[in-house]
Structures are given as structure tokens and as C-alpha cells.
């Protein structure tokens, strides 16, 4: 069961839903993802009245549940009376992300709503081809309560609020979805309450005008076109004159203001007035502009052709469904709804839990790897310690053997000679002769030059003649003692001296380091009170 639900949710996530509100009626349309070839398929659609309280929410809920659309993203085309579209000068030195807030004061006297709380969307206009004119932009303003109520209704029915469009931006999306891209594409939609002409280039809206035409007169002209002998009939031309004048003025303004090539296509969009019968006559009168009726059934693949009276609502709903981020994007979505996105919902909670689980697993793996590395390092230190102990034992044995080999039996003659040398040394010291003193000082200077971190001397013993030397001290590393001896070997005062005793012992306090004792070969005469 979980697998079926997951597949159904994944399918709903890829479905695009468009909703159009106009004249107390709502039209909802669900599109499958567009394939590599062919138009998007219409999975389902429905039109219903929204005059009754709660009627919109109930109808949306029924439609969503019937067609399994929970989780699908929906965009809504607002009714003409629910928003205002104004063309204003674009403030200079303001980034696009900050234009909405920066332009509230520009439309304060242009709209009949509180701009401080209104939802604001901005449509920038392409550059005017190097013309030194003040840049302009479109500003869409709608009451916050309007979009908030609609967003709440979508949420209650299981749909995700993807954003809002207005009639002009829905027409822009339909123009951009046409298979043939042109330099300038115009669209006309005539309705009893709001007749609009839009002109787009480079998938951007550059012109939007309300047409001053009588919808009833246009409806009569369409009926006359069906029964007329040809597009040039005088009565038909007279009936279309107001529309032709508005269209021609708009096209002329586009060319002069933006310095671009003339528009090449005019599309007649379905509204409350079906303009398709007027396409031949308008095409004849607006040459070389190509005039064609919008073919809803060619742009979208319907399983069953919808009735003609539903084309007006379906086209605006389809425009919202395919708009995406082309025009207004999420600009009109209530700020508090955008702020809490991603913080609620079982799906997002499960996603967060899965991410947290992956992070925990990754952390445990990292700590395990570190523990393994520490164990390897500890093992290497134990091996090194054993090798050092063996080295120390070997060095101690060699020193002991060297001391035994150099030991000589006591000889009275040698002892008397050693005594005489000692007495001579004392005489020299008493007379402050420089020779012996300089010998001692050179030894001490040579010791002072051995600057090894972690090695310090606690005791220095010298024989009377200065030939025998004994050093006692401490070190943090056993290998620093051989370094000390090698350094002394390079000193002139220690030239020719050979150390025959080396002892390194551990102390009871590990922080005190290792204790070492080194001595040159030969008697030190400590027992006789040798100099130290």
C-alpha cells in the first residue's frame, strides 16, 4: 500500500494544475508533464460556479480527490477585478529582488488598495535597444487577503500553491508556449468586462493595454463574418474599425518606443466573444501582420474536445499551468506562506528524518574510521617503544663491555703520577694560570652550544686534567642523547674524546622524562675528590 501511495504522490508531484477565476466561475485543468514530442496532455478539467460561500473549496476538493491530485502544484489566474496592473518608471540603482518593495510608493496614488499590505509583483521590460529613454516596468498589485484566501483553499484541498498569474501574464505564457517563436507576438482577448491586448518579445511582456471596444459589437461582427460574402465587406470593416484602431496604435507604439522590428503575429484568444470568425477579415486589414485564432485543442491534447463556451476559462487556466517562473513566479504568494514552506507536512518531516539519519550514519562511520586510525597509531607506538627498549639495552650492554675492557688494575706508580698531576692542577688554579682555566671553559662553552629541546643537564663532572668527563641529565626522547654526543664530537674541545659509558633509565615520574648518564673512558678520580 505504501508503494502505491508513493507512486501516486510522485505522479502528482509532476502534474501541473492551472485554475482560472473569472465572472463568478472557476475553471481547473490538470496537465501531464510535457513529453519530448507533442503538446501536454489534459488529464482532467472542470468548470464550476463560485458564487456560493465555500463553493470553490468544495469543488476543488472534489476534483482533487476524484483525480488523485494531492501534492500537485497549482497556479491561479486571478479575476480581472482582483488585481491592478500599472506601467511605471523603473527606479534606478535598485536590484530586481528589491523592486517590489521599492515601487510600493510609486503606485500609492494609482491603485485603490493599501499598498503597504498589498501583494506586489514586478515584470521588468527588456532594454529599449540603446534608446536613451527612461526604463519602465509593470507592477501587479493585489490585496493580500485575496491571495491568502486562495492559498488557504488550495492547501485545504491538498494542492500546493505554486503562485498566481493575472490575465496578461497568462496570455504571455500562452504566447511563449506556441510552437513557432516570433520576434513580436501580440494577443487579443475580448470579454464583456475586460478586453486586453498584450505584446511579447523574447518571452517578456512589453505591452499590455485595455481595449476600448464593445464586446457586444464584436460578437455581432463575428456573427456577420460567418454569413458575409468576404472579409472586405463594408459593414464588417466598419464594425471592426474600433478594434483595428486600437490594435494599430498599440503596434505603432511598440515599434516607436522599443525600436524593434514590427510584430509579425496577432493571436485571437478565446474570451466571452469568439473572435475566430474574424481572423480572415483582420488578417486582410492588418497586412502584413499574420492573424490567427488560438487553437486550444492543438496546443493541448484533450481526450474529448471541450465545448466552445469553455475555451475562455480553459485557456487562462492552461496559461497559469504552463507559466511556471516565466512571469510572476511566486511573487504574489503570501509572505507568511513562503516563510513557513518546508516546515510542515509529513513528507517534509520524513525527508528531514532521512537526512538526519544519513548524517548520523556518516558521523558514526567517521568516528569509527578515526578510532581505527588511533588504534593503528597506538600499535605503532608500542612497537616503537619495544624497539627503543631493545636499543637502550644494547647500548647499555655495549657501554658496560667497553668499561670492563678499559678497566686496568690499580698501579701505585700510576696513582702517584695522577696525584702529582692533580697537585700541579691545583697549583695552576691557585696561580690563576690561563692554560687550564681555558681548557675548562672551552669544554663548558662546547656544552653550552648544544641547544637541544627536551634535553637538560643536571650534573657535569671533570677530572683534574680535564681529560675525563661525566654528564648526568634528563631527556624527553631517548634518541636525543646520541644527538648530544654527536654534537660534542664536532666541538674542538672534545676532539679525540671517546665516551665509554652510556646509561638511560626511566624515572618514576613519566613527566620527568628519561634519566641518562654518559662518561668518557678513563678514571674520573671522583673518589679522590675530583673537581666538578
Secondary structure, 3 states (H helix, E strand, C coil): CHHHHHHHHHHHHCCEEEEEEECCEEEEEEECCCCCCCCCEEEEEEEEECCCCCHHHHHHHHHHHHHCCCCCEEEEECCHHHEEEEEEECCCCCCHHHHHHHCCHHHCCCCCCCCCCCEEEEEECCCCCCCCCCCEEEEEEECHHHHHHHHHHHHHCCCEEEEEECHHHHHHHHHHHCCCCCCCEEEEECCCCCCEEEEEECCEEEEEEECCCCHHHHHHHHHHHHHCCCCCCHHHHHHHHHHHHHHHHHHHHHHHHHCCCCCCEEEECCCCCCCHHHHHHHHHHCCCCEEEECCHHHHCECCCCCCHHHHHHHHHHHHHHHHCCCCCCCCCCCHHHHHCCCCCCHHHHHHHHHHHHHHHHHHHHHHHHHHHHHHHHHHHHHHHHHHHHHHHHHHHHHHHHHHHHHCCCCCHHHHHHHHHHHHHHHHHHHCCCHHHHHHHHHHHHHHHCCCCCCEEEEEEEECCCCCCEEEEEEECCCHHHHHHHHHHHCCHHHCCCCEEEEEEEECCCHHHCEEEEEEECCCCCCCCCCCC
